[in-house]
Amino acid sequence: TGVGEFRAIDAIQAALESPLLNNNKIKGASNILLNITSGVEEITMDEVGQVTDYVQEMVG
C-alpha cells in the first residue's frame, strides 16, 4: 500500500519487492497481469498511469 503524494509508486515498488515473489523479477516479461485495488480513497487515472509506466520501465 502507498500513502501520500507518491502512494501509487510506493505501492508498486512494495509489490515488486514482496517476498511472495521469491526474488523473481519482471524484467523481460512478455505478459503481465496487473490488478489494482483501491480502498476508501479512490485511485486516480494519473496514478494508474504512473503504475503502468513504472511496470513498463521495470520490464524493459
MOPAC internal coordinates of N, CA, C and O (Angstrom, degrees):
PM7 1SCF
backbone

  N    0.0000 0     0.00 0     0.00 0    0    0    0
  C    1.4505 1     0.00 0     0.00 0    1    0    0
  C    1.5158 1   109.74 1     0.00 0    2    1    0
  O    1.2310 1   121.12 1   -25.32 1    3    2    1
  N    1.2814 1   115.47 1   154.68 1    3    2    1
  C    1.4496 1   120.83 1   179.13 1    5    3    2
  C    1.5166 1   110.77 1  -124.06 1    6    5    3
  O    1.2310 1   121.12 1   -25.13 1    7    6    5
  N    1.3217 1   115.46 1   154.87 1    7    6    5
  C    1.4571 1   121.07 1  -178.82 1    9    7    6
  C    1.5178 1   108.56 1  -135.53 1   10    9    7
  O    1.2310 1   120.68 1   -38.53 1   11   10    9
  N    1.3225 1   116.30 1   141.47 1   11   10    9
  C    1.4511 1   120.07 1   174.09 1   13   11   10
  C    1.5147 1   113.91 1    88.94 1   14   13   11
  O    1.2310 1   121.82 1    18.02 1   15   14   13
  N    1.3190 1   114.12 1  -161.98 1   15   14   13
  C    1.4580 1   121.75 1  -173.34 1   17   15   14
  C    1.5295 1   113.00 1   -60.73 1   18   17   15
  O    1.2310 1   120.18 1   144.09 1   19   18   17
  N    1.3157 1   117.27 1   -35.91 1   19   18   17
  C    1.4665 1   121.30 1  -176.78 1   21   19   18
  C    1.5230 1   111.65 1  -107.40 1   22   21   19
  O    1.2310 1   120.12 1  -147.36 1   23   22   21
  N    1.3234 1   117.38 1    32.64 1   23   22   21
  C    1.4628 1   121.35 1  -174.00 1   25   23   22
  C    1.5239 1   113.24 1   -62.49 1   26   25   23
  O    1.2310 1   119.96 1   145.37 1   27   26   25
  N    1.3168 1   117.68 1   -34.63 1   27   26   25
  C    1.4635 1   119.88 1  -178.98 1   29   27   26
  C    1.5258 1   110.74 1   -67.19 1   30   29   27
  O    1.2310 1   120.11 1   134.19 1   31   30   29
  N    1.3166 1   117.40 1   -45.81 1   31   30   29
  C    1.4652 1   121.35 1   179.31 1   33   31   30
  C    1.5214 1   110.03 1   -67.47 1   34   33   31
  O    1.2310 1   120.24 1   138.25 1   35   34   33
  N    1.3332 1   117.15 1   -41.75 1   35   34   33
  C    1.4660 1   120.68 1   177.61 1   37   35   34
  C    1.5228 1   110.89 1   -58.69 1   38   37   35
  O    1.2310 1   120.49 1   137.94 1   39   38   37
  N    1.3238 1   116.67 1   -42.06 1   39   38   37
  C    1.4622 1   121.26 1  -178.12 1   41   39   38
  C    1.5250 1   111.53 1   -66.75 1   42   41   39
  O    1.2310 1   119.58 1   135.36 1   43   42   41
  N    1.3254 1   118.40 1   -44.64 1   43   42   41
  C    1.4655 1   119.67 1  -178.74 1   45   43   42
  C    1.5209 1   111.24 1   -70.00 1   46   45   43
  O    1.2310 1   120.16 1   144.31 1   47   46   45
  N    1.3249 1   117.30 1   -35.69 1   47   46   45
  C    1.4644 1   119.81 1   176.29 1   49   47   46
  C    1.5207 1   110.44 1   -63.39 1   50   49   47
  O    1.2310 1   120.31 1   136.03 1   51   50   49
  N    1.3252 1   117.01 1   -43.97 1   51   50   49
  C    1.4660 1   120.91 1   178.75 1   53   51   50
  C    1.5261 1   110.74 1   -63.66 1   54   53   51
  O    1.2310 1   120.28 1   139.73 1   55   54   53
  N    1.3229 1   117.07 1   -40.27 1   55   54   53
  C    1.4649 1   120.61 1   179.76 1   57   55   54
  C    1.5256 1   111.37 1   -63.92 1   58   57   55
  O    1.2310 1   120.45 1   138.20 1   59   58   57
  N    1.3239 1   116.74 1   -41.80 1   59   58   57
  C    1.4667 1   120.26 1  -178.45 1   61   59   58
  C    1.5241 1   112.68 1   -73.93 1   62   61   59
  O    1.2310 1   119.99 1   161.89 1   63   62   61
  N    1.3264 1   117.62 1   -18.11 1   63   62   61
  C    1.4637 1   121.81 1   177.18 1   65   63   62
  C    1.5282 1   112.04 1   -99.52 1   66   65   63
  O    1.2310 1   119.98 1  -173.94 1   67   66   65
  N    1.3133 1   117.64 1     6.06 1   67   66   65
  C    1.4585 1   122.29 1  -177.51 1   69   67   66
  C    1.5265 1   111.30 1   -61.36 1   70   69   67
  O    1.2310 1   120.15 1   -42.04 1   71   70   69
  N    1.3346 1   117.32 1   137.96 1   71   70   69
  C    1.4644 1   120.05 1   175.79 1   73   71   70
  C    1.5296 1   112.30 1   -63.70 1   74   73   71
  O    1.2310 1   119.99 1   162.89 1   75   74   73
  N    1.3137 1   117.63 1   -17.11 1   75   74   73
  C    1.4639 1   120.91 1   177.73 1   77   75   74
  C    1.5266 1   112.10 1   -66.18 1   78   77   75
  O    1.2310 1   120.31 1   160.79 1   79   78   77
  N    1.3251 1   117.01 1   -19.21 1   79   78   77
  C    1.4664 1   120.46 1   178.58 1   81   79   78
  C    1.5244 1   112.31 1   -82.78 1   82   81   79
  O    1.2310 1   120.30 1   175.47 1   83   82   81
  N    1.3371 1   117.02 1    -4.53 1   83   82   81
  C    1.4710 1   121.60 1   178.82 1   85   83   82
  C    1.5215 1   112.52 1    51.53 1   86   85   83
  O    1.2310 1   120.66 1  -136.13 1   87   86   85
  N    1.3228 1   116.34 1    43.87 1   87   86   85
  C    1.4657 1   123.07 1   179.39 1   89   87   86
  C    1.5232 1   113.94 1    62.81 1   90   89   87
  O    1.2310 1   119.69 1  -164.40 1   91   90   89
  N    1.3181 1   118.19 1    15.60 1   91   90   89
  C    1.4608 1   120.85 1   174.05 1   93   91   90
  C    1.5216 1   108.86 1   -76.01 1   94   93   91
  O    1.2310 1   120.44 1   -40.82 1   95   94   93
  N    1.2881 1   116.77 1   139.18 1   95   94   93
  C    1.4616 1   122.20 1   179.72 1   97   95   94
  C    1.5242 1   109.09 1  -110.57 1   98   97   95
  O    1.2310 1   120.56 1   -22.89 1   99   98   97
  N    1.3297 1   116.54 1   157.11 1   99   98   97
  C    1.4639 1   120.18 1  -178.77 1  101   99   98
  C    1.5208 1   112.46 1   -94.24 1  102  101   99
  O    1.2310 1   120.18 1   177.27 1  103  102  101
  N    1.3206 1   117.26 1    -2.73 1  103  102  101
  C    1.4651 1   120.47 1  -178.63 1  105  103  102
  C    1.5245 1   109.89 1   -56.73 1  106  105  103
  O    1.2310 1   120.96 1   -52.49 1  107  106  105
  N    1.3161 1   115.78 1   127.51 1  107  106  105
  C    1.4530 1   121.39 1   178.05 1  109  107  106
  C    1.5185 1   114.49 1    84.28 1  110  109  107
  O    1.2310 1   119.89 1  -177.43 1  111  110  109
  N    1.3240 1   117.82 1     2.57 1  111  110  109
  C    1.4658 1   120.20 1  -179.94 1  113  111  110
  C    1.5246 1   110.06 1   -63.45 1  114  113  111
  O    1.2310 1   120.65 1   -39.41 1  115  114  113
  N    1.3241 1   116.36 1   140.59 1  115  114  113
  C    1.4626 1   119.50 1   179.04 1  117  115  114
  C    1.5279 1   111.49 1   -91.63 1  118  117  115
  O    1.2310 1   120.14 1   155.98 1  119  118  117
  N    1.3231 1   117.34 1   -24.02 1  119  118  117
  C    1.4655 1   122.06 1   178.16 1  121  119  118
  C    1.5211 1   109.36 1  -140.38 1  122  121  119
  O    1.2310 1   120.80 1   -38.07 1  123  122  121
  N    1.3168 1   116.07 1   141.93 1  123  122  121
  C    1.4623 1   121.53 1   177.69 1  125  123  122
  C    1.5212 1   108.10 1  -138.39 1  126  125  123
  O    1.2310 1   120.86 1   -47.99 1  127  126  125
  N    1.3234 1   115.96 1   132.01 1  127  126  125
  C    1.4544 1   121.82 1   172.81 1  129  127  126
  C    1.5207 1   106.83 1  -100.99 1  130  129  127
  O    1.2310 1   120.45 1   -60.65 1  131  130  129
  N    1.3141 1   116.74 1   119.35 1  131  130  129
  C    1.4574 1   122.37 1  -175.44 1  133  131  130
  C    1.5220 1   109.12 1  -113.91 1  134  133  131
  O    1.2310 1   120.50 1   -58.70 1  135  134  133
  N    1.3300 1   116.64 1   121.30 1  135  134  133
  C    1.4616 1   122.44 1   178.25 1  137  135  134
  C    1.5195 1   107.88 1  -113.82 1  138  137  135
  O    1.2310 1   120.38 1   -61.42 1  139  138  137
  N    1.3175 1   116.89 1   118.58 1  139  138  137
  C    1.4611 1   121.99 1   178.94 1  141  139  138
  C    1.5217 1   107.69 1  -112.41 1  142  141  139
  O    1.2310 1   120.93 1   -58.62 1  143  142  141
  N    1.3271 1   115.83 1   121.38 1  143  142  141
  C    1.4547 1   121.80 1   179.38 1  145  143  142
  C    1.5162 1   108.83 1  -116.74 1  146  145  143
  O    1.2310 1   120.62 1   -46.51 1  147  146  145
  N    1.3092 1   116.42 1   133.49 1  147  146  145
  C    1.4595 1   121.59 1  -178.44 1  149  147  146
  C    1.5193 1   109.81 1  -111.36 1  150  149  147
  O    1.2310 1   121.20 1   -33.91 1  151  150  149
  N    1.3134 1   115.31 1   146.09 1  151  150  149
  C    1.4547 1   120.95 1   177.96 1  153  151  150
  C    1.5158 1   110.82 1   -93.67 1  154  153  151
  O    1.2310 1   121.13 1    38.97 1  155  154  153
  N    1.3117 1   115.44 1  -141.03 1  155  154  153
  C    1.4601 1   121.73 1  -177.21 1  157  155  154
  C    1.5249 1   111.37 1   -61.59 1  158  157  155
  O    1.2310 1   120.63 1   136.02 1  159  158  157
  N    1.3299 1   116.41 1   -43.98 1  159  158  157
  C    1.4640 1   120.68 1   178.19 1  161  159  158
  C    1.5245 1   108.04 1   -88.71 1  162  161  159
  O    1.2310 1   120.61 1   -71.97 1  163  162  161
  N    1.3181 1   116.44 1   108.03 1  163  162  161
  C    1.4590 1   121.43 1  -173.36 1  165  163  162
  C    1.5209 1   112.16 1   -62.86 1  166  165  163
  O    1.2310 1   121.32 1   -31.55 1  167  166  165
  N    1.3213 1   115.08 1   148.45 1  167  166  165
  C    1.4597 1   121.62 1   176.95 1  169  167  166
  C    1.5252 1   108.70 1   -79.64 1  170  169  167
  O    1.2310 1   120.81 1   -35.41 1  171  170  169
  N    1.3115 1   116.06 1   144.59 1  171  170  169
  C    1.4643 1   120.51 1   179.54 1  173  171  170
  C    1.5261 1   109.92 1   -93.46 1  174  173  171
  O    1.2310 1   120.80 1   -17.23 1  175  174  173
  N    1.3127 1   116.07 1   162.77 1  175  174  173
  C    1.4645 1   119.94 1   176.93 1  177  175  174
  C    1.5263 1   110.67 1   -64.81 1  178  177  175
  O    1.2310 1   120.15 1   147.27 1  179  178  177
  N    1.3253 1   117.31 1   -32.73 1  179  178  177
  C    1.4685 1   120.40 1   175.63 1  181  179  178
  C    1.5211 1   110.42 1   -61.38 1  182  181  179
  O    1.2310 1   120.28 1   138.83 1  183  182  181
  N    1.3302 1   117.06 1   -41.17 1  183  182  181
  C    1.4626 1   120.67 1   179.25 1  185  183  182
  C    1.5266 1   111.23 1   -67.57 1  186  185  183
  O    1.2310 1   120.28 1   141.08 1  187  186  185
  N    1.3221 1   117.07 1   -38.92 1  187  186  185
  C    1.4675 1   120.24 1   175.66 1  189  187  186
  C    1.5254 1   109.01 1   -60.23 1  190  189  187
  O    1.2310 1   120.31 1   137.62 1  191  190  189
  N    1.3196 1   117.01 1   -42.38 1  191  190  189
  C    1.4635 1   121.36 1   177.07 1  193  191  190
  C    1.5155 1   112.04 1   -62.02 1  194  193  191
  O    1.2310 1   120.16 1   139.45 1  195  194  193
  N    1.3286 1   117.30 1   -40.55 1  195  194  193
  C    1.4634 1   120.97 1   177.92 1  197  195  194
  C    1.5231 1   110.80 1   -61.66 1  198  197  195
  O    1.2310 1   120.75 1   137.14 1  199  198  197
  N    1.3298 1   116.17 1   -42.86 1  199  198  197
  C    1.4670 1   120.67 1  -179.74 1  201  199  198
  C    1.5221 1   110.54 1   -64.82 1  202  201  199
  O    1.2310 1   120.03 1   131.89 1  203  202  201
  N    1.3261 1   117.55 1   -48.11 1  203  202  201
  C    1.4623 1   119.45 1  -178.26 1  205  203  202
  C    1.5275 1   111.33 1   -66.11 1  206  205  203
  O    1.2310 1   120.19 1   142.12 1  207  206  205
  N    1.3226 1   117.24 1   -37.88 1  207  206  205
  C    1.4698 1   120.13 1   176.21 1  209  207  206
  C    1.5250 1   110.76 1   -62.12 1  210  209  207
  O    1.2310 1   120.35 1   137.21 1  211  210  209
  N    1.3248 1   116.93 1   -42.79 1  211  210  209
  C    1.4659 1   121.48 1  -179.87 1  213  211  210
  C    1.5320 1   110.44 1   -63.67 1  214  213  211
  O    1.2310 1   120.65 1   135.51 1  215  214  213
  N    1.3288 1   116.37 1   -44.49 1  215  214  213
  C    1.4674 1   120.44 1   179.56 1  217  215  214
  C    1.5270 1   109.94 1   -62.20 1  218  217  215
  O    1.2310 1   120.09 1   135.62 1  219  218  217
  N    1.3221 1   117.44 1   -44.38 1  219  218  217
  C    1.4673 1   120.40 1   178.52 1  221  219  218
  C    1.5233 1   111.11 1   -60.74 1  222  221  219
  O    1.2310 1   120.52 1   140.89 1  223  222  221
  N    1.3264 1   116.61 1   -39.11 1  223  222  221
  C    1.4621 1   120.85 1   178.27 1  225  223  222
  C    1.5314 1   111.04 1   -64.53 1  226  225  223
  O    1.2310 1   120.25 1   140.24 1  227  226  225
  N    1.3245 1   117.12 1   -39.76 1  227  226  225
  C    1.4614 1   121.26 1  -179.21 1  229  227  226
  C    1.5337 1   111.83 1   -70.87 1  230  229  227
  O    1.2310 1   120.59 1   148.29 1  231  230  229
  N    1.3318 1   116.48 1   -31.71 1  231  230  229
  C    1.4668 1   120.32 1   179.00 1  233  231  230
  C    1.5245 1   110.30 1   -70.25 1  234  233  231
  O    1.2310 1   121.21 1   142.99 1  235  234  233
  N    1.3301 1   115.30 1   -37.01 1  235  234  233
  C    1.4657 1   119.13 1   178.47 1  237  235  234
  C    1.4449 1   113.30 1    96.85 1  238  237  235
  O    1.2310 1   120.10 1   180.00 1  239  238  237

